[in-house]
Structure formats: structure tokens, C-alpha cells
């Protein structure tokens, strides 16, 4: 059974930084992509960033230049470094792991950016 767990959410002032971690465990498949979505109150869930096993990165335009994603060598832990945070980044951030066939999501971690 695959488990996806996020760490590192919290409250930060605008302009500050937070680092989210995502640990993926279980299952027998390797994970092609590990990434992050987010959902703000009253908004649809949106893609934030992902990194595949070959190192290719994709990121939403709204976070380019401010957020960066990395994975450890084993490939099952991912990090989202969020800098220059804005109030509009306030959301629940969900980590996901994609095998190429199936996607597994974590429970989410709250990020709140205050003015």
C-alpha cells in the first residue's frame, strides 16, 4: 500500500519562505513523477510543480522563479522550496506520486501567507 505524507506547512509572512517535504512509501512500482498541487478556499485544485525520475521539472507560471522542486537520490522524497511567498499562495498543498498508471495523493498540508 502506498502512503504519501507531507510535512512543513505553516504560517509565514508575505515575502517569506517555507519548505515542504513529501515522503512516499510502500508499493512495488517506482514513481515516475512526484509533484504538488494546491487548493485555495473557493478555488479549484491547481498544479504547482512536479519533477520526474529523469530530473525534468514542470511548474505553474504563477510560481516560476519563486518555487523550486527537488527529489532525493532514492526518488521517493520530494521537496518544495517556496520563496517570496504571496498571500495568494495560501492554500492546502497536496503532494502526489504518479507511477505512470496510477496517482497517489497525500492528505495535504496548510500553507498560510499573511500580509
URPEKA-V818100 format. One record per residue. RES is the residue in one small letter. D_CENTER is the distance of its C-alpha to the mean C-alpha in Angstrom with 2 decimals. Layout:
res->RES d_center->D_CENTER
res->RES d_center->D_CENTER
This chain:
res->x d_center->20.60
res->x d_center->16.89
res->x d_center->14.81
res->x d_center->11.07
res->x d_center->10.61
res->x d_center->8.16
res->x d_center->9.96
res->x d_center->10.53
res->x d_center->10.58
res->x d_center->13.93
res->x d_center->16.30
res->x d_center->16.83
res->x d_center->19.40
res->x d_center->18.95
res->x d_center->18.82
res->x d_center->17.20
res->x d_center->14.17
res->x d_center->11.53
res->x d_center->9.55
res->x d_center->6.84
res->x d_center->7.59
res->x d_center->7.20
res->x d_center->10.71
res->x d_center->12.06
res->x d_center->15.80
res->x d_center->18.79
res->x d_center->19.94
res->x d_center->22.04
res->x d_center->20.08
res->x d_center->17.98
res->x d_center->14.56
res->x d_center->14.80
res->x d_center->11.25
res->x d_center->7.95
res->x d_center->5.01
res->x d_center->2.87
res->x d_center->5.94
res->x d_center->7.74
res->x d_center->11.37
res->x d_center->13.93
res->x d_center->17.33
res->x d_center->19.60
res->x d_center->17.20
res->x d_center->15.84
res->x d_center->12.31
res->x d_center->11.00
res->x d_center->8.90
res->x d_center->6.79
res->x d_center->6.51
res->x d_center->7.40
res->x d_center->9.86
res->x d_center->12.79
res->x d_center->15.27
res->x d_center->17.58
res->x d_center->15.33
res->x d_center->15.05
res->x d_center->12.22
res->x d_center->11.65
res->x d_center->10.39
res->x d_center->11.65
res->x d_center->14.85
res->x d_center->14.06
res->x d_center->11.63
res->x d_center->13.56
res->x d_center->15.42
res->x d_center->13.37
res->x d_center->9.79
res->x d_center->9.61
res->x d_center->7.68
res->x d_center->9.86
res->x d_center->10.95
res->x d_center->13.98
res->x d_center->17.27
res->x d_center->17.31
res->x d_center->14.19
res->x d_center->12.85
res->x d_center->10.71
res->x d_center->7.69
res->x d_center->7.02
res->x d_center->5.50
res->x d_center->8.96
res->x d_center->9.73
res->x d_center->13.47
res->x d_center->16.10
res->x d_center->14.37
res->x d_center->16.29
res->x d_center->17.31
res->x d_center->15.91
res->x d_center->12.31
res->x d_center->13.22
res->x d_center->11.38
res->x d_center->9.89
res->x d_center->6.12
res->x d_center->5.85
res->x d_center->4.61
res->x d_center->7.38
res->x d_center->9.99
res->x d_center->12.73
res->x d_center->16.15
res->x d_center->17.73
res->x d_center->19.39
res->x d_center->17.27
res->x d_center->13.72
res->x d_center->12.64
res->x d_center->10.32
res->x d_center->9.81
res->x d_center->11.63
res->x d_center->9.10
res->x d_center->9.43
res->x d_center->11.40
res->x d_center->11.15
res->x d_center->14.62
res->x d_center->16.05
res->x d_center->19.82
res->x d_center->22.48
